[in-house]
Amino acid sequence: MSRQSISFTKPNDDWLKAMVASQEYSSKSELINDLVRQARHQQAKINWIQQKLARAEKSGFSLLHKKEILRQANSRIHD
């Protein structure tokens, strides 16, 4: 595992310490790794949506109703 040295603002450091103190996480490192995992997952979703939008813009109009398009998009995101 790679070791890093990072600095936090006081409010962010206080929040990190509070999360560890609440026993939600066992260490700041565990919490930071979890936040990075969440950010990576969110970025993957954003990339997927951007790809779908780019493809949709190139394909022209859809005959599907808005609700059906949203249902399909949501089912694919959660797969």
Secondary structure, DSSP 8 states (H G I E B T S, - for coil): ---------HHHHHHHHHHHHTTSSSSHHHHHHHHHHHHHHHHHHHHHHHHHHHHHHHH----S-HHHHHHHHHHHHT-
